[in-house]
Amino acid sequence: MGALFVRDLKLSIRIGGGALMGVLFFLIVVTIFPFAVGPDLNLLARIGPAILWIGALLATLLSLDRLFQADQEDGTLDLLLLGEHPLELVVLVKCAAQWISTGMPLVVATPLLSLFLNVEPVGIAAVTATLLVGTPALTLIGAVGAALTVILRRGGLLLSILILPLTIPVLIFGVSASLGAVTDPAPFDTPFYILCGLSLLYLVIGPVAAAAALRSSQE
């Protein structure tokens, strides 16, 4: 499992530059919004957390279609299905490598990019914390979509259509927690704990559902 993790981490960075492309796309989304909204700094500060979360969601979708596609093309997926390790554990390890190479750079870049949106220091800390616990859920949800579309070439669009409805709860509670940190009447703890619960839920359901989809696709 350690060798699989290191292999996937290297491939995720090498093929298509997943980490770099995700951060660059994140940067593009964040820098375009101020031009569209205008020079109203108060408005940017209010909608800044939502912009950061939308950018992180779209950046995460960029490389999810390659999560199992490369293994399908070179025959590695067949070996993993026939291997001695549970397929659910294999999926979990691959998701961990995917998140470290694509999700973690987004979290690291968030404090810097938040300055473009005039987000307060408390809001920057809140957005960073919510992305840290929320982006793993996006990766685990994406793993299910990637497993369902693994036998399709250029299945990126279908993958996005499949998983976007499932990511809405994560997006809602992530933005709610971020806004609650800078808005007095709104709470931070409750949506943040729900976001943590969603990540734990998908940590259990995601690998099982993705493994079942992979077995079904290879039959």
N, C-alpha and C positions, 0 to 999 in steps of 0.2 A: 504494500500500500504506500510505503514511503517512496519507492521508486516510481510508482504511478503518479504520485503527487508532484514529484520533481519533474517528471517528463511532461505532464500536462502544464505545469507552470512555465516551463521553457517554451513549449509549443504555443501557449496562449500569448506569450510575449513576442515570439518570433513570427508567427503566422498572422499577417495583416497588422502587426503592431497593435494588438488589442488594448494594452494599457495606454499607450501614447494616443491612439485614435480616440479612445473614450474621453481622456482628459481634454484633448483638443476640441472635440465636439461639445463637451461641457463648457469650455471656455467660449466657444462661438455662441452658444445659446444664451449664456449669461451676458455677454457683451452686446448682443443684438437687442435684447429687451429694453435697455435704457434708451436706445435710439427710437424705438417704437413708442415707448410710453412718453418720452419727453424729459425735460430737465427737472421735473417735480421730485425733489429728494424725499419728501414725506411719503409720497405715493410709492416710490421705489422701496422705501423702508418697510411699508406695509405689505407689499406683494413680494418682497425679496425672498422669503422662505419658500413660497409657492414656486417661484421661478427656479430656485436652486433644486427643489425636489423634482420638478418636471424635467429639468436638464439632466439630473442624475438618472431618472427613469429612462429617458430616450438614449442616453449614452450607454446604459446597461444593455439595452436591446441590440446595440450594434453588433456585438460579437457572440450573442447567445446561440445563433444558428450554427456556429462552428463547434459547439460544445461536444457533440457526438458525431458531427458530420465527417471530420477527419478520420476518426476511428472506423466509421462505416466505409469510407473510401479505400483505406489500406488494409482492411480485414482485421484490424485490432479488436473491433467490437465483437466479432465472433469468438475470439480467444477469451475476451472478458466474460462473455456469456457462458463459456464452457469451463471457466476457471474455477478454482477451489474456493475463492472468496465470494461471499454473498454479493449479488449484483447491487443491492441497496447500498452496501458499504462502498462499492466502487463508485456509484453515482455521487455519494456524499463526498468522497475524496476529490472527485473531479470538480464538483461544485465549489469546494474549498479553494482549489487551485484557481478556478475561474474568478472567484470573488477577490482573492488576494491580488491577482494580476489586473483586474478591471475595476472592481468595486472599491478597494482600498485607496488607489490613487485618487478617486473622486472625493473620498472623505478627506484625504490629506490636502487636496486643492480647495476644498470648500472655504476655509477661513480666509484665504487670499481672494477668492472670487467674490466672497460676500462683501468685500470693500467696494466693489464696483456698484453694488446695489444699496449702499448706504445703510447696511444692516448694523444695528447696535451690537456692542460687544457681547451682551447677554444673548441676543438673538443669534449671533455667530456661534457661540458655544452650544446653544440649543439645536440649531440646524445640524451642526457637526455631530452632536450626540445622536440625533434622530437618524441621520444617514448611516451612522456607524452600526446601529442596531436594525435599521430598516432595509439597507441594501442587500444583506444576506437573504432576506425574504424574497426580494426581487430575483436574485439569482436562482433560488430554489424553485420559485414559480416558473422561471424561464426554463429550467431543466426539464420540467414536465412537457412544455411546449416543444422544446428541442427534441425530446424523445419521440413525440408524436409525429414530427415532421422529418425525422432522420432519414427516411428513405426517399424524400423528395428533394430534387435539386432546386436550388434557389427558393427554399421554403421560408426565407426570412420574413416576407410579408405575411404569409399565413401564420407564422409563429407569433408575430406581433398581434394579429387579430385574435388569436387564441388566448393569449395571456394578459392582454390589456385589461379585460374586465376583472380578472383576478387580482390585478395590482391596485385597483381603485381603493379598497380598504386600507392598504398600506400607505397609499398616497394621502388619503384623507386624514388618517391619524398622525402621520408624519408631519404634515403641514399644520394640523391643529395643535400639536405639541410645540412646534416651533413658534407659532403665533402666540400661544399661551405664555411663553416665556417673556414676551415683550408687551403683552396686553394684560392689564391688571384684572379685569373681570374674568378672563378666560383662564382655566387651569392648565398647568403643564404636566403635572404628575399623571393624571388619569389617562389622557391620550398616549402619553409616553409608555405607561405600563401596558396599555392595550397593544401598542406597537410591538413591544417586547414579546407579549403573548402571541401575536401573529407570527413573529419570526420563529418562536419556539414551535408553534403549531406546524408551520411549513417545514421546519427542520425534521419533523416526524413524518408528515404526509408526503412532502416533496420527493425524497429518495424512493419511497415505496411506490408512488404513482409513476415516477419516471422509469423505475426498473420494470414495472408491469408493462408500460408502453413499449419499452425496448424489446422485451420478450415477445410481445404481440407483433411488433413490426418485423421480427426476424422469422416468424412462423410461416 
